[in-house]
Amino acid sequence: MIKRKLTLIMENKPGALVRVVGLFHQRGYNIESLHVDPVVDFTPYKFIENELETKFKDNEISRLTIQTLVSDSLMRQILRQLNKLIDVIAVSNEETTYLKGVLLDENLL
Amino acid sequence: MSTKLKLSGADMLMRALHDEGVDLIFGYPGGAALHIYDALFRQDKIEHILVRHEQGATHAADGYARATGKPGVVLVTSGPGATNAITGIATAFMDSIPMVVISGQVASHLIGTDAFQETDMIGISRPVVKHSYCVFDANEIPKIVKEAFHVATTGRPGPVVIDIPKDMTAPDNLFEYEYPKKVNIRSYNPPVEPDINQIERAVTELLIANRPVIYAGGGAIASNAEEELFRLNEILDAPVTNTLMGLGIYPATHHRFLGMLGMHGTYQANMAMHNADLIIAIGARFDDRITNNPSKFSPGAKIIHLDVDHSSVSKIIEANIAVFGQVKNSLSAIIKLLETKLDQYNKDKLQPWHEQIKNWKSTHGLNYELYKNESDENPILPQAVVQHVYNITEGKAYVTSDVGQHQMFAAQYYHFDEPRKWINSGSMGTMGFGLPAAMGVKFAFPNEEVLCITGEGSIQMCIQELSTCLQYNLPIKIININNEALGMVKQWQDMNYGGRHSQSTYQNSLPDFVKLAESYGHVGIKVEKNSELKPALEKAFSMKDRLVFVDVYVDPAEHVYPMLIANHSLEDMWLSKDKKT
């Protein structure tokens, strides 16, 4: 078990956070720390805007960071489960990023 | 001046459902849903089916969805209405069935005050829905309905809940109505077309395999991939097995069909999976009832896994080649590439493999003609009941089932040649599913034979729906395989708990099902002897316009075999009470 950091970009909507947290709780993964803020500077996420052909507006999306203790195989499963949540736009760990179903080989968030 | 239609939230909801193509909903009214029910009353496009319990509404909508491929729609009130719907929502979720559930909620200003019939439906349903919406602004009702149906039916399908506080549907607040033509959920983008590199890798493996098995599940049905699967195997000529959820996607009477695999799968299906050198998994997810001990699963096989859901692949069994996309599209891509390489493929090389399978089948395959040895000296065999039903309906009926031994007997002995005709709660294993699901199927296909193979335990969990069947005149045939016990529980107790039948028998407290059926206005027939069985079933199926409840007393000692031996490989099975592989 290694401590890992996950970063998510998701819709800033009621219920979105609890879906993410619920997914950890439901599978028995403990969350060591969690931080969430609305995104104000969209510059680092231009590539998402381009990829999804969208334009983010103020207060529309949140950036969430989670630290958790999990094994390698569980890590991949967690990423895929998070990616499946409708309100999650992108999710990454240290090595990979899921941008709405497309797996990219680096941490872009 | 705007020319747009102005409607209340409740009227917008009805209009939106109609614009979405919904013509049938299953539900039960109550306080928080009364504005919606009034809007329902004032329109004539959508028919509402009044069930007797909200669980029945969800199962009926689920059965409708499984049989038609269209989403089932449910309308319930807040509090107990919502919580009663949960079991049915979870059932649909676990089997990936498209469904939209609309629940009334207390008025916005009362939320969080422990108001009458208030419950946090979004919270309670969260782990068992694909997504959910709470309406905070009535203006958004059309958009939310559009999105809900889109999410429920695309990608890996599933149930979606829309929770609507009562004030959002108030009759005196009017809004401009327009139904969105398109959906754009930027954060939702399920895969459709496969990656061509993965298709090339898959085809390379298919061409060189000597012991391939095609393993197809419910995802292939959800994707309507029966023609593609059939075409693929016209080329490959490989043995095919289906999961419990996949039965019918490949014709069961085809000579390459191995039968169901897994816990109660056929000997030849499990043996073939264990000894394969290539498994192509199509919309199946290596559930624990399929793999037995994953570390001993099919040691020599490469795995090609076709699925629409990223999180289903390499979850239990690592895939060598993962193909993400609608499995129908992935299969088409594989077929297209295979067809250019037919000169590199010789089906004759599979002959030793087919010989091996034939050998397995002839040594320990199921006996599909048990009914031929019937006599009144012996108790009725539950397997033979299913065989008679299969013969009488010529294998053409829609068959729903409940959960337990009868479900496994139905899956083993009713040969499904078409998809969407076998309707059962596979993953969730929900007792009480069969009768309401049969109602949903009958509403969808009123001219087709619809029957429910159930047991005396399961049927009592939603027996109240016999009243709904009378109200709407649904001539379903109910085959109650009555062993006077919770048969599957009892079987496990026999095998693993020294025969201690803890709480699995009813101590002579069963109702008279014939009188029960009659009291609901239906026909009841009791069968206790082998000589009565076939004539009674023939009589039941000859009554085309009546619901007939056939209560068949079967051998209470009978077990379901084969049965995988826990924590072992797929080769290790009980074949009868005293014989294992």
Interface residues (C-beta under 8 A of the other chain):
Chain A: M10 E11 P14 G15 V18 R19 G22 Q26 L52 E53 T54 R76 Q77 R80 Q81 N83 K84 I86 D87 V88 I89 Y98 K100 G101 L103
Chain B: I122 G123 R126 P127 K130 H131 S132 C134 F136 V151 I185 R186 S187 Y188 N189 P190 P191 D309 H310 S311 S314 K315 F324
